Amino acid sequence: MKKYIIVTFCVSMFCFSCNKTQKDTTTEKTFQQPVSKSFSEKDISKLKYVEYTLDSKTKKAIENWIKYNDLKEIVQNVKKGDLSYFMDNNKAIKTFLTEFKKTIPDTLNTPSVMARITAFETKLYKLESVTNLQTTTKQELGSTIKEFLQSISNLNLQMNKKLEKDSQYIEKP
């Protein structure tokens, strides 16, 4: 009798296990497909931020600052959607930033302007890393471009403020 129960149990287990399909135990993680890195000029123009330009005093003070002119070219390319400067160009970016800091005009070499340059440097490195990532979404890239452009705008504002304050003459009683 025990044999009959054991055989019946084994046969029923065999039958039930054959009817079921084996579940796939591996789980696949789905990642978002990387978005095309081509950010158009139209996409960048939709970004909302306050853009400060240089006033005439500041332009005159930095007219011999070659690295700032190079920075203006980089910014113009970013505004056009051309991010090729940031593609696997880490060494050139580091060199640019060290030269940028070394060649700052003496009239602008103050802690407040240097703080804005440091913020700009951080955003430049962030844009470079996000541009080179394979999993970057268009939204992430857009917000990083916006932060980069804001940092440049804030640098311009700080340079304007510095030279405006220097030009004020306040008599002390």
JOPE-V200143 format. One record per residue. N is the residue number from 0. RES is the residue in one small letter. OMEGA is omega in whole degrees, 0 to 359 (999 if undefined). BURIAL is b if it has 16 or more other ideal C-beta (glycine too) atoms within 10 Angstrom, else e. Layout:
N;RES;OMEGA;BURIAL
N;RES;OMEGA;BURIAL
This chain:
0;m;178;e
1;k;180;e
2;k;181;e
3;y;180;e
4;i;181;e
5;i;180;e
6;v;179;e
7;t;179;e
8;f;180;e
9;c;180;e
10;v;180;e
11;s;177;e
12;m;179;e
13;f;180;e
14;c;181;e
15;f;181;e
16;s;179;e
17;c;183;e
18;n;183;e
19;k;175;e
20;t;182;e
21;q;180;e
22;k;178;e
23;d;184;e
24;t;179;e
25;t;177;e
26;t;179;e
27;e;175;e
28;k;179;e
29;t;177;e
30;f;175;e
31;q;176;e
32;q;180;e
33;p;180;e
34;v;177;e
35;s;182;e
36;k;181;b
37;s;177;e
38;f;186;b
39;s;178;e
40;e;179;e
41;k;178;e
42;d;182;e
43;i;179;b
44;s;178;e
45;k;180;e
46;l;183;b
47;k;174;e
48;y;180;e
49;v;182;e
50;e;177;e
51;y;176;b
52;t;180;e
53;l;175;b
54;d;188;e
55;s;178;e
56;k;181;b
57;t;178;b
58;k;180;e
59;k;182;e
60;a;184;b
61;i;184;b
62;e;178;e
63;n;180;e
64;w;187;e
65;i;182;e
66;k;176;b
67;y;176;b
68;n;175;e
69;d;178;e
70;l;178;b
71;k;178;e
72;e;179;e
73;i;180;b
74;v;178;e
75;q;178;e
76;n;178;e
77;v;179;b
78;k;176;b
79;k;180;e
80;g;180;b
81;d;181;e
82;l;184;b
83;s;179;e
84;y;185;b
85;f;182;b
86;m;176;e
87;d;184;e
88;n;187;e
89;n;182;e
90;k;179;e
91;a;179;e
92;i;178;b
93;k;179;e
94;t;179;e
95;f;183;b
96;l;178;b
97;t;178;e
98;e;179;e
99;f;180;b
100;k;182;e
101;k;188;e
102;t;180;e
103;i;179;b
104;p;183;e
105;d;181;e
106;t;181;e
107;l;183;b
108;n;180;e
109;t;180;b
110;p;182;e
111;s;178;e
112;v;179;b
113;m;176;e
114;a;178;e
115;r;177;b
116;i;177;b
117;t;177;e
118;a;177;b
119;f;180;b
120;e;178;b
121;t;181;e
122;k;177;b
123;l;178;b
124;y;178;b
125;k;178;e
126;l;179;b
127;e;181;b
128;s;180;e
129;v;179;b
130;t;183;b
131;n;178;e
132;l;179;e
133;q;186;e
134;t;181;e
135;t;176;b
136;t;181;e
137;k;179;e
138;q;178;e
139;e;180;e
140;l;179;b
141;g;180;b
142;s;178;e
143;t;176;b
144;i;179;b
145;k;179;b
146;e;179;b
147;f;181;b
148;l;176;b
149;q;181;b
150;s;176;b
151;i;179;b
152;s;179;b
153;n;175;b
154;l;177;b
155;n;180;b
156;l;182;b
157;q;177;b
158;m;177;b
159;n;180;b
160;k;181;e
161;k;182;b
162;l;176;b
163;e;179;e
164;k;179;e
165;d;183;e
166;s;179;e
167;q;177;e
168;y;182;e
169;i;178;e
170;e;176;e
171;k;182;e
172;p;999;e
